[in-house]
Amino acid sequence: MFKELTGALFGAVLTYSAAADTITVPVKQFGYGAFSSNIAVSPDGRTFAAGASDGTTRLWDIATERVIRTFPGHTDSVLSVTFSLDGSKIMTGSTLRDSTARFFDVASGASLNTLTNIRDARKIVFTPDSVNVLIGTSDNQIKLWNSTSGTYHDAISVLSSNHNVFAISPDGNTLVTIDRKNIRLIDLLSMSIIKTFSPESSIRENATCVDFSSDGTSVVAGFGDPKAVVWDTASGASIILSGHSQAITSVAFSHDGSKVLTASKDLTAKLWDITSGTCLQTFSGHTGTVTSAIFSPDSTNILTGSKADNSIKLWDISSGICLKTFCGHTRNSRSVAFSPDSKTMLMATDDNRVLQWDIASGACLKEFSGHTFMVYSVAWSPDGLKMVSGSHDQTAKVWDIESGVCL
């Protein structure tokens, strides 16, 4: 079972194997030669593909640190790169100027197909059988393409500016999309709509974000009204979470699926019980829009982030008290990640560093310096001994946590 660890910008994907307890990311340092906007690791963890601003995608061997082959063809930046689940194919997507998605054979490097009229393909997802491909485009559609026949299914219209906001259920069988106010569940095997969830008439603004619970039995969406709605995917029963005064910016389920965390432009985050719809805690203290909120692995704390006030805050879930404010960076923080044991956290910053903080004391334990431009994303290895960082400087780096050395 592979889990995606997605950075805060450009959709850069870092993947690890929970079964093998190993992180499958580029080791040491890889120079791309052009700004890399997306990285995808092969299912077997031996290679990774990096899309670049020069219109190419390069396949790297992780062990030897060498480029195996280059997939050319785009006339503008590569915005998305995705492996088929069997690892035999790669699909890449580009900008409105290029307006194509390209399908390649990994082993030979051969171009198998070029899809045209694909506007700003920022998100591409293969279905579990590696046959069908979902492509989110800026003309408000999710296009469904059969890689075997080379034909399109009927495109799913997404009547929202959030054409990249869709998610697949944990079992890989169901797609959830935002269609203005409506949330649709789509069976990825039959490509048919299973259910459409519509909030009550009091909600007039579009949906802004969506998330599946870890067991796939519930979906939550945040709206601009500002409210969030939780639906039971089987019965369609819903409950409204009402209490924010401005638009909701992010939603997240707790690990056990019993609670939802919301962040808002009203400078707060809120914790909700999804059975009763009761607001259990309000986390107030930021002086700017709260753009993200996440649970710690042990669900005892949460982290909230605000680009506007340039801070990350740690909160105790049960009391709602702000335990620590992390402001050791001189510019914006782009990404944060709890350690697997919830004792420390990593912060990626715009001042080219990654900072490690002790949760209990609030002390900055270590500074990882080596990038020459802002750091966009950071993730831990499952054993907590290493971390990987991705930067605008066209590199990804793997670090030893104990020594702080770039491996």
C-alpha positions as a Markdown table, in Angstrom:
| # | Residue | x | y | z |
|---|---|---|---|---|
| 1 | Met | 0.0 | 0.0 | 0.0 |
| 2 | Phe | 1.5 | 3.3 | -1.1 |
| 3 | Lys | 0.7 | 6.6 | 0.6 |
| 4 | Glu | 1.1 | 10.0 | -1.1 |
| 5 | Leu | 2.7 | 12.8 | 0.8 |
| 6 | Thr | 1.9 | 15.9 | -1.1 |
| 7 | Gly | 3.6 | 19.2 | -0.7 |
| 8 | Ala | 1.9 | 22.5 | -0.3 |
| 9 | Leu | 2.6 | 23.8 | -3.8 |
| 10 | Phe | 2.9 | 22.4 | -7.3 |
| 11 | Gly | 1.5 | 19.0 | -6.3 |
| 12 | Ala | 4.9 | 17.5 | -5.8 |
| 13 | Val | 4.4 | 13.9 | -4.7 |
| 14 | Leu | 6.7 | 12.0 | -2.3 |
| 15 | Thr | 5.7 | 8.3 | -1.8 |
| 16 | Tyr | 6.6 | 5.7 | 0.7 |
| 17 | Ser | 5.9 | 2.0 | 1.3 |
| 18 | Ala | 4.3 | 1.5 | 4.7 |
| 19 | Ala | 4.7 | -2.3 | 4.4 |
| 20 | Ala | 8.5 | -2.0 | 3.7 |
| 21 | Asp | 8.8 | 0.9 | 6.1 |
| 22 | Thr | 10.9 | 2.7 | 3.6 |
| 23 | Ile | 10.6 | 6.1 | 1.9 |
| 24 | Thr | 10.7 | 5.9 | -1.9 |
| 25 | Val | 12.1 | 9.3 | -2.9 |
| 26 | Pro | 15.2 | 10.5 | -4.7 |
| 27 | Val | 18.1 | 9.8 | -2.4 |
| 28 | Lys | 21.0 | 12.4 | -2.1 |
| 29 | Gln | 20.6 | 15.3 | -4.5 |
| 30 | Phe | 19.3 | 15.4 | -8.1 |
| 31 | Gly | 19.8 | 18.5 | -10.3 |
| 32 | Tyr | 17.0 | 18.8 | -12.8 |
| 33 | Gly | 18.6 | 21.4 | -15.1 |
| 34 | Ala | 15.2 | 23.1 | -15.3 |
| 35 | Phe | 12.6 | 24.0 | -12.7 |
| 36 | Ser | 10.9 | 20.8 | -11.7 |
| 37 | Ser | 7.2 | 21.3 | -11.0 |
| 38 | Asn | 6.2 | 17.7 | -10.3 |
| 39 | Ile | 7.8 | 14.5 | -9.0 |
| 40 | Ala | 6.3 | 11.0 | -9.1 |
| 41 | Val | 7.9 | 7.9 | -7.7 |
| 42 | Ser | 7.4 | 4.5 | -9.5 |
| 43 | Pro | 5.3 | 1.9 | -7.7 |
| 44 | Asp | 8.4 | -0.3 | -7.2 |
| 45 | Gly | 10.3 | 2.6 | -5.6 |
| 46 | Arg | 13.3 | 2.2 | -7.9 |
| 47 | Thr | 12.8 | 5.2 | -10.1 |
| 48 | Phe | 11.2 | 8.6 | -10.1 |
| 49 | Ala | 10.0 | 10.9 | -12.9 |
| 50 | Ala | 10.4 | 14.7 | -12.7 |
| 51 | Gly | 8.5 | 17.1 | -15.0 |
| 52 | Ala | 10.4 | 20.3 | -15.9 |
| 53 | Ser | 9.9 | 23.8 | -17.2 |
| 54 | Asp | 11.6 | 22.9 | -20.4 |
| 55 | Gly | 8.7 | 20.6 | -21.5 |
| 56 | Thr | 10.6 | 17.3 | -20.7 |
| 57 | Thr | 10.1 | 14.7 | -18.1 |
| 58 | Arg | 13.2 | 12.8 | -16.9 |
| 59 | Leu | 13.3 | 9.3 | -15.4 |
| 60 | Trp | 15.9 | 8.9 | -12.7 |
| 61 | Asp | 17.3 | 5.7 | -11.3 |
| 62 | Ile | 17.4 | 6.2 | -7.5 |
| 63 | Ala | 20.2 | 3.8 | -6.8 |
| 64 | Thr | 22.7 | 5.1 | -9.4 |
| 65 | Glu | 21.4 | 8.7 | -9.5 |
| 66 | Arg | 21.4 | 8.7 | -13.3 |
| 67 | Val | 18.9 | 9.8 | -15.8 |
| 68 | Ile | 17.6 | 6.6 | -17.5 |
| 69 | Arg | 15.7 | 8.4 | -20.3 |
| 70 | Thr | 14.0 | 11.6 | -21.1 |
| 71 | Phe | 10.4 | 11.9 | -22.3 |
| 72 | Pro | 10.1 | 15.0 | -24.6 |
| 73 | Gly | 7.2 | 16.5 | -26.6 |
| 74 | His | 5.6 | 19.3 | -24.6 |
| 75 | Thr | 6.2 | 22.9 | -25.7 |
| 76 | Asp | 5.8 | 24.4 | -22.3 |
| 77 | Ser | 6.2 | 23.4 | -18.6 |
| 78 | Val | 5.2 | 20.0 | -17.4 |
| 79 | Leu | 2.6 | 20.5 | -14.7 |
| 80 | Ser | 1.8 | 16.9 | -13.8 |
| 81 | Val | 3.5 | 13.5 | -13.9 |
| 82 | Thr | 1.8 | 10.2 | -13.0 |
| 83 | Phe | 2.8 | 6.5 | -13.2 |
| 84 | Ser | 0.2 | 3.9 | -14.0 |
| 85 | Leu | -0.2 | 1.6 | -10.9 |
| 86 | Asp | 1.7 | -1.2 | -12.6 |
| 87 | Gly | 4.6 | 1.2 | -13.3 |
| 88 | Ser | 4.7 | 0.4 | -17.0 |
| 89 | Lys | 3.4 | 3.8 | -18.3 |
| 90 | Ile | 3.7 | 7.5 | -17.6 |
| 91 | Met | 1.3 | 10.3 | -18.4 |
| 92 | Thr | 2.4 | 13.9 | -18.3 |
| 93 | Gly | 0.3 | 17.1 | -18.6 |
| 94 | Ser | 1.2 | 20.6 | -19.6 |
| 95 | Thr | -0.1 | 24.2 | -19.6 |
| 96 | Leu | -2.8 | 26.0 | -21.6 |
| 97 | Arg | -0.2 | 27.1 | -24.1 |
| 98 | Asp | 0.8 | 23.5 | -24.8 |
| 99 | Ser | -2.7 | 22.0 | -24.2 |
| 100 | Thr | -1.7 | 18.3 | -24.4 |
| 101 | Ala | -1.2 | 15.3 | -22.2 |
| 102 | Arg | 1.3 | 12.7 | -23.3 |
| 103 | Phe | 1.3 | 8.9 | -22.7 |
| 104 | Phe | 4.6 | 7.1 | -22.7 |
| 105 | Asp | 5.9 | 3.5 | -22.3 |
| 106 | Val | 8.4 | 3.5 | -19.4 |
| 107 | Ala | 10.6 | 0.7 | -20.6 |
| 108 | Ser | 11.2 | 1.9 | -24.2 |
| 109 | Gly | 10.5 | 5.6 | -23.8 |
| 110 | Ala | 8.2 | 5.5 | -26.8 |
| 111 | Ser | 5.4 | 8.0 | -27.1 |
| 112 | Leu | 2.2 | 5.9 | -27.2 |
| 113 | Asn | -0.4 | 8.7 | -27.5 |
| 114 | Thr | -0.9 | 12.5 | -27.4 |
| 115 | Leu | -4.1 | 13.9 | -26.1 |
| 116 | Thr | -5.0 | 17.4 | -27.5 |
| 117 | Asn | -7.2 | 20.1 | -26.1 |
| 118 | Ile | -6.1 | 19.3 | -22.5 |
| 119 | Arg | -6.0 | 22.7 | -20.9 |
| 120 | Asp | -3.7 | 23.1 | -17.9 |
| 121 | Ala | -3.6 | 19.5 | -16.9 |
| 122 | Arg | -2.5 | 20.0 | -13.3 |
| 123 | Lys | -3.8 | 16.7 | -11.9 |
| 124 | Ile | -3.7 | 13.3 | -13.5 |
| 125 | Val | -4.9 | 10.1 | -11.8 |
| 126 | Phe | -4.9 | 6.5 | -13.0 |
| 127 | Thr | -7.7 | 4.2 | -12.0 |
| 128 | Pro | -6.7 | 1.0 | -10.0 |
| 129 | Asp | -6.7 | -1.1 | -13.2 |
| 130 | Ser | -4.1 | 1.2 | -14.8 |
| 131 | Val | -6.5 | 1.4 | -17.9 |
| 132 | Asn | -8.5 | 4.6 | -17.4 |
| 133 | Val | -7.0 | 8.0 | -16.6 |
| 134 | Leu | -8.6 | 11.0 | -15.0 |
| 135 | Ile | -7.4 | 14.5 | -16.0 |
| 136 | Gly | -8.4 | 17.7 | -14.3 |
| 137 | Thr | -8.4 | 20.6 | -16.7 |
| 138 | Ser | -9.0 | 24.4 | -16.5 |
| 139 | Asp | -12.1 | 24.3 | -18.7 |
| 140 | Asn | -13.9 | 22.8 | -15.7 |
| 141 | Gln | -13.8 | 19.2 | -16.7 |
| 142 | Ile | -12.4 | 15.9 | -15.5 |
| 143 | Lys | -11.7 | 14.0 | -18.6 |
| 144 | Leu | -11.8 | 10.2 | -18.6 |
| 145 | Trp | -9.5 | 8.5 | -21.1 |
| 146 | Asn | -9.2 | 4.8 | -21.8 |
| 147 | Ser | -5.5 | 4.1 | -22.4 |
| 148 | Thr | -6.1 | 0.8 | -24.1 |
| 149 | Ser | -8.6 | 2.0 | -26.7 |
| 150 | Gly | -7.4 | 5.5 | -26.9 |
| 151 | Thr | -10.9 | 6.9 | -26.6 |
| 152 | Tyr | -12.6 | 9.2 | -24.2 |
| 153 | His | -15.4 | 8.5 | -21.9 |
| 154 | Asp | -17.9 | 11.3 | -21.4 |
| 155 | Ala | -16.1 | 14.0 | -19.6 |
| 156 | Ile | -17.3 | 14.9 | -16.1 |
| 157 | Ser | -18.2 | 18.6 | -16.0 |
| 158 | Val | -17.0 | 20.4 | -12.9 |
| 159 | Leu | -19.0 | 23.6 | -12.7 |
| 160 | Ser | -16.5 | 25.3 | -10.4 |
| 161 | Ser | -13.2 | 27.1 | -10.5 |
| 162 | Asn | -11.8 | 24.2 | -8.4 |
| 163 | His | -11.1 | 21.9 | -11.4 |
| 164 | Asn | -8.1 | 20.4 | -9.5 |
| 165 | Val | -10.1 | 19.6 | -6.4 |
| 166 | Phe | -11.0 | 16.0 | -6.6 |
| 167 | Ala | -10.0 | 13.0 | -4.6 |
| 168 | Ile | -10.1 | 9.2 | -4.8 |
| 169 | Ser | -11.4 | 7.0 | -1.9 |
| 170 | Pro | -8.8 | 5.1 | 0.1 |
| 171 | Asp | -9.7 | 1.8 | -1.7 |
| 172 | Gly | -9.2 | 3.5 | -5.1 |
| 173 | Asn | -12.7 | 2.7 | -6.4 |
| 174 | Thr | -14.5 | 6.0 | -5.9 |
| 175 | Leu | -13.9 | 9.5 | -7.1 |
| 176 | Val | -15.3 | 12.6 | -5.3 |
| 177 | Thr | -15.6 | 15.8 | -7.3 |
| 178 | Ile | -16.8 | 19.3 | -6.5 |
| 179 | Asp | -19.6 | 20.7 | -8.8 |
| 180 | Arg | -20.3 | 24.2 | -7.5 |
| 181 | Lys | -22.2 | 23.4 | -4.4 |
| 182 | Asn | -22.7 | 19.7 | -5.1 |
| 183 | Ile | -20.4 | 16.8 | -4.2 |
| 184 | Arg | -20.5 | 13.8 | -6.6 |
| 185 | Leu | -19.3 | 10.3 | -5.9 |
| 186 | Ile | -18.3 | 8.5 | -9.2 |
| 187 | Asp | -17.7 | 4.8 | -9.5 |
| 188 | Leu | -14.3 | 4.5 | -11.3 |
| 189 | Leu | -15.0 | 1.0 | -12.7 |
| 190 | Ser | -18.3 | 1.9 | -14.4 |
| 191 | Met | -17.6 | 5.6 | -14.6 |
| 192 | Ser | -21.1 | 6.2 | -13.4 |
| 193 | Ile | -22.3 | 8.7 | -10.8 |
| 194 | Ile | -23.2 | 6.8 | -7.6 |
| 195 | Lys | -24.5 | 9.7 | -5.6 |
| 196 | Thr | -24.8 | 13.5 | -5.7 |
| 197 | Phe | -24.8 | 15.3 | -2.3 |
| 198 | Ser | -26.4 | 18.7 | -2.3 |
| 199 | Pro | -26.3 | 20.9 | 0.8 |
| 200 | Glu | -29.5 | 22.6 | 2.0 |
| 201 | Ser | -30.6 | 25.8 | 0.3 |
| 202 | Ser | -29.0 | 28.0 | 3.0 |
| 203 | Ile | -25.6 | 27.3 | 1.5 |
| 204 | Arg | -25.3 | 29.5 | -1.5 |
| 205 | Glu | -21.5 | 29.7 | -2.1 |
| 206 | Asn | -19.4 | 27.2 | -4.0 |
| 207 | Ala | -17.5 | 24.4 | -2.3 |
| 208 | Thr | -13.8 | 25.1 | -1.8 |
| 209 | Cys | -12.3 | 21.8 | -0.5 |
| 210 | Val | -13.2 | 18.2 | 0.1 |
| 211 | Asp | -11.8 | 15.1 | 1.9 |
| 212 | Phe | -12.6 | 11.4 | 2.4 |
| 213 | Ser | -12.5 | 9.8 | 5.8 |
| 214 | Ser | -9.8 | 7.1 | 6.2 |
| 215 | Asp | -12.3 | 4.3 | 5.9 |
| 216 | Gly | -14.1 | 5.9 | 2.9 |
| 217 | Thr | -17.5 | 6.0 | 4.7 |
| 218 | Ser | -17.8 | 9.8 | 4.9 |
| 219 | Val | -17.0 | 12.8 | 2.8 |
| 220 | Val | -16.6 | 16.4 | 4.1 |
| 221 | Ala | -16.7 | 19.6 | 2.0 |
| 222 | Gly | -16.0 | 23.1 | 3.0 |
| 223 | Phe | -17.9 | 26.1 | 1.5 |
| 224 | Gly | -17.6 | 29.8 | 1.1 |
| 225 | Asp | -20.8 | 30.5 | 3.0 |
| 226 | Pro | -19.0 | 29.6 | 5.4 |
| 227 | Lys | -20.0 | 26.1 | 6.4 |
| 228 | Ala | -18.9 | 22.5 | 6.1 |
| 229 | Val | -21.1 | 19.5 | 5.4 |
| 230 | Val | -20.4 | 15.9 | 6.2 |
| 231 | Trp | -22.1 | 13.1 | 4.3 |
| 232 | Asp | -22.4 | 9.4 | 4.9 |
| 233 | Thr | -21.4 | 7.9 | 1.6 |
| 234 | Ala | -23.8 | 5.0 | 1.9 |
| 235 | Ser | -27.0 | 6.6 | 3.1 |
| 236 | Gly | -26.4 | 10.2 | 1.9 |
| 237 | Ala | -27.4 | 11.5 | 5.4 |
| 238 | Ser | -25.7 | 14.8 | 6.1 |
| 239 | Ile | -24.9 | 17.1 | 8.9 |
| 240 | Ile | -23.9 | 20.8 | 8.7 |
| 241 | Leu | -21.0 | 22.2 | 10.6 |
| 242 | Ser | -21.8 | 25.9 | 11.1 |
| 243 | Gly | -19.8 | 28.4 | 13.1 |
| 244 | His | -17.2 | 30.1 | 11.0 |
| 245 | Ser | -17.8 | 33.7 | 9.9 |
| 246 | Gln | -15.8 | 33.6 | 6.7 |
| 247 | Ala | -15.0 | 31.1 | 3.9 |
| 248 | Ile | -13.5 | 27.7 | 4.8 |
| 249 | Thr | -10.1 | 27.1 | 3.3 |
| 250 | Ser | -9.4 | 23.4 | 4.3 |
| 251 | Val | -11.0 | 20.4 | 5.8 |
| 252 | Ala | -9.5 | 17.2 | 7.3 |
| 253 | Phe | -10.9 | 14.1 | 9.0 |
| 254 | Ser | -9.3 | 12.8 | 12.2 |
| 255 | His | -7.5 | 9.5 | 11.8 |
| 256 | Asp | -10.5 | 7.6 | 13.3 |
| 257 | Gly | -13.0 | 9.5 | 11.2 |
| 258 | Ser | -15.0 | 10.7 | 14.2 |
| 259 | Lys | -14.0 | 14.4 | 14.0 |
| 260 | Val | -13.4 | 17.1 | 11.4 |
| 261 | Leu | -11.0 | 19.9 | 11.5 |
| 262 | Thr | -11.7 | 23.1 | 9.5 |
| 263 | Ala | -9.6 | 26.2 | 8.7 |
| 264 | Ser | -11.0 | 29.5 | 7.7 |
| 265 | Lys | -10.5 | 33.0 | 6.5 |
| 266 | Asp | -12.0 | 34.2 | 9.8 |
| 267 | Leu | -8.5 | 33.6 | 11.4 |
| 268 | Thr | -9.6 | 30.4 | 13.3 |
| 269 | Ala | -9.7 | 26.7 | 13.0 |
| 270 | Lys | -12.5 | 24.6 | 14.5 |
| 271 | Leu | -12.8 | 21.0 | 15.7 |
| 272 | Trp | -16.2 | 19.2 | 15.1 |
| 273 | Asp | -17.9 | 16.1 | 16.2 |
| 274 | Ile | -19.4 | 14.7 | 13.0 |
| 275 | Thr | -22.2 | 12.8 | 14.8 |
| 276 | Ser | -23.8 | 15.7 | 16.5 |
| 277 | Gly | -22.3 | 18.6 | 14.4 |
| 278 | Thr | -21.1 | 20.2 | 17.7 |
| 279 | Cys | -18.1 | 22.5 | 17.6 |
| 280 | Leu | -15.8 | 21.0 | 20.2 |
| 281 | Gln | -13.0 | 23.6 | 20.1 |
| 282 | Thr | -12.2 | 26.9 | 18.4 |
| 283 | Phe | -8.6 | 27.6 | 17.9 |
| 284 | Ser | -8.1 | 31.4 | 17.9 |
| 285 | Gly | -4.8 | 33.2 | 17.7 |
| 286 | His | -3.7 | 33.8 | 14.2 |
| 287 | Thr | -3.8 | 37.3 | 12.8 |
| 288 | Gly | -4.3 | 36.2 | 9.2 |
| 289 | Thr | -6.2 | 33.7 | 7.2 |
| 290 | Val | -5.7 | 30.1 | 8.4 |
| 291 | Thr | -4.8 | 28.3 | 5.3 |
| 292 | Ser | -4.2 | 24.8 | 6.7 |
| 293 | Ala | -4.9 | 22.6 | 9.7 |
| 294 | Ile | -3.7 | 19.0 | 10.3 |
| 295 | Phe | -4.0 | 16.4 | 13.1 |
| 296 | Ser | -0.9 | 15.0 | 14.8 |
| 297 | Pro | -0.5 | 11.2 | 14.3 |
| 298 | Asp | -1.7 | 10.5 | 17.8 |
| 299 | Ser | -4.6 | 13.0 | 17.5 |
| 300 | Thr | -3.8 | 14.8 | 20.7 |
| 301 | Asn | -2.6 | 18.0 | 18.9 |
| 302 | Ile | -3.2 | 20.0 | 15.8 |
| 303 | Leu | -1.0 | 22.3 | 13.8 |
| 304 | Thr | -2.4 | 25.4 | 12.0 |
| 305 | Gly | -0.6 | 27.5 | 9.5 |
| 306 | Ser | -1.1 | 31.0 | 8.2 |
| 307 | Lys | 0.8 | 32.5 | 5.3 |
| 308 | Ala | -0.6 | 36.0 | 6.2 |
| 309 | Asp | 0.9 | 36.1 | 9.7 |
| 310 | Asn | 3.9 | 34.0 | 8.9 |
| 311 | Ser | 3.4 | 31.5 | 11.7 |
| 312 | Ile | 2.7 | 27.9 | 12.6 |
| 313 | Lys | 0.8 | 27.2 | 15.8 |
| 314 | Leu | 0.5 | 24.0 | 17.9 |
| 315 | Trp | -2.7 | 23.4 | 19.8 |
| 316 | Asp | -3.9 | 21.0 | 22.5 |
| 317 | Ile | -7.1 | 19.4 | 21.1 |
| 318 | Ser | -8.8 | 18.8 | 24.5 |
| 319 | Ser | -8.2 | 22.3 | 25.9 |
| 320 | Gly | -8.0 | 24.4 | 22.8 |
| 321 | Ile | -4.9 | 26.1 | 24.3 |
| 322 | Cys | -2.1 | 27.2 | 22.0 |
| 323 | Leu | 0.9 | 25.4 | 23.2 |
| 324 | Lys | 3.5 | 26.9 | 20.9 |
| 325 | Thr | 3.9 | 29.4 | 18.1 |
| 326 | Phe | 6.7 | 28.7 | 15.7 |
| 327 | Cys | 8.2 | 31.8 | 14.0 |
| 328 | Gly | 11.8 | 30.9 | 13.5 |
| 329 | His | 11.6 | 31.6 | 9.8 |
| 330 | Thr | 12.0 | 35.0 | 8.3 |
| 331 | Arg | 9.6 | 34.4 | 5.4 |
| 332 | Asn | 6.5 | 32.2 | 4.7 |
| 333 | Ser | 6.3 | 28.6 | 5.8 |
| 334 | Arg | 5.1 | 26.4 | 2.9 |
| 335 | Ser | 4.7 | 23.0 | 4.5 |
| 336 | Val | 4.7 | 21.3 | 8.0 |
| 337 | Ala | 4.9 | 17.7 | 9.0 |
| 338 | Phe | 4.6 | 15.9 | 12.3 |
| 339 | Ser | 7.2 | 13.2 | 13.1 |
| 340 | Pro | 5.7 | 9.7 | 13.3 |
| 341 | Asp | 6.0 | 9.8 | 17.1 |
| 342 | Ser | 4.4 | 13.3 | 17.3 |
| 343 | Lys | 7.3 | 14.6 | 19.4 |
| 344 | Thr | 8.8 | 16.9 | 16.8 |
| 345 | Met | 7.8 | 18.7 | 13.6 |
| 346 | Leu | 9.5 | 19.9 | 10.4 |
| 347 | Met | 8.8 | 23.2 | 8.8 |
| 348 | Ala | 9.7 | 24.1 | 5.2 |
| 349 | Thr | 10.3 | 27.8 | 4.7 |
| 350 | Asp | 10.7 | 30.4 | 2.0 |
| 351 | Asp | 14.1 | 31.4 | 3.5 |
| 352 | Asn | 15.6 | 28.2 | 2.0 |
| 353 | Arg | 15.7 | 26.2 | 5.2 |
| 354 | Val | 13.9 | 23.3 | 6.9 |
| 355 | Leu | 13.5 | 23.7 | 10.7 |
| 356 | Gln | 13.0 | 20.9 | 13.2 |
| 357 | Trp | 11.0 | 21.9 | 16.3 |
| 358 | Asp | 10.6 | 20.1 | 19.6 |
| 359 | Ile | 6.8 | 20.0 | 20.3 |
| 360 | Ala | 7.1 | 19.9 | 24.1 |
| 361 | Ser | 9.6 | 22.7 | 24.6 |
| 362 | Gly | 9.0 | 24.7 | 21.4 |
| 363 | Ala | 12.8 | 24.8 | 20.9 |
| 364 | Cys | 14.2 | 24.7 | 17.4 |
| 365 | Leu | 16.3 | 21.6 | 17.5 |
| 366 | Lys | 18.0 | 21.7 | 14.1 |
| 367 | Glu | 18.3 | 23.7 | 11.0 |
| 368 | Phe | 18.7 | 21.9 | 7.7 |
| 369 | Ser | 20.5 | 24.3 | 5.3 |
| 370 | Gly | 21.6 | 23.5 | 1.7 |
| 371 | His | 18.8 | 24.6 | -0.6 |
| 372 | Thr | 19.5 | 27.8 | -2.5 |
| 373 | Phe | 15.8 | 28.8 | -3.0 |
| 374 | Met | 12.5 | 28.5 | -1.1 |
| 375 | Val | 11.6 | 25.0 | 0.2 |
| 376 | Tyr | 8.1 | 24.0 | -0.8 |
| 377 | Ser | 7.5 | 20.6 | 0.7 |
| 378 | Val | 8.8 | 18.3 | 3.5 |
| 379 | Ala | 8.0 | 14.8 | 4.6 |
| 380 | Trp | 9.3 | 12.2 | 7.1 |
| 381 | Ser | 10.3 | 8.7 | 6.4 |
| 382 | Pro | 8.0 | 6.3 | 8.3 |
| 383 | Asp | 10.7 | 5.3 | 10.8 |
| 384 | Gly | 11.4 | 9.0 | 11.6 |
| 385 | Leu | 15.1 | 8.7 | 10.9 |
| 386 | Lys | 15.2 | 10.6 | 7.6 |
| 387 | Met | 13.3 | 13.4 | 5.9 |
| 388 | Val | 13.0 | 14.7 | 2.3 |
| 389 | Ser | 12.7 | 18.3 | 1.2 |
| 390 | Gly | 11.7 | 19.7 | -2.2 |
| 391 | Ser | 12.7 | 23.2 | -3.4 |
| 392 | His | 12.4 | 25.8 | -6.1 |
| 393 | Asp | 16.1 | 25.4 | -6.6 |
| 394 | Gln | 15.4 | 22.3 | -8.8 |
| 395 | Thr | 16.5 | 19.8 | -6.2 |
| 396 | Ala | 15.1 | 17.3 | -3.8 |
| 397 | Lys | 17.3 | 16.4 | -0.8 |
| 398 | Val | 17.2 | 13.5 | 1.7 |
| 399 | Trp | 18.5 | 14.3 | 5.1 |
| 400 | Asp | 19.6 | 12.3 | 8.2 |
| 401 | Ile | 17.6 | 13.7 | 11.1 |
| 402 | Glu | 20.1 | 12.9 | 13.8 |
| 403 | Ser | 23.1 | 14.4 | 12.2 |
| 404 | Gly | 21.4 | 17.0 | 9.9 |
| 405 | Val | 23.6 | 15.8 | 7.0 |
| 406 | Cys | 22.3 | 15.7 | 3.5 |
| 407 | Leu | 22.8 | 12.1 | 2.4 |
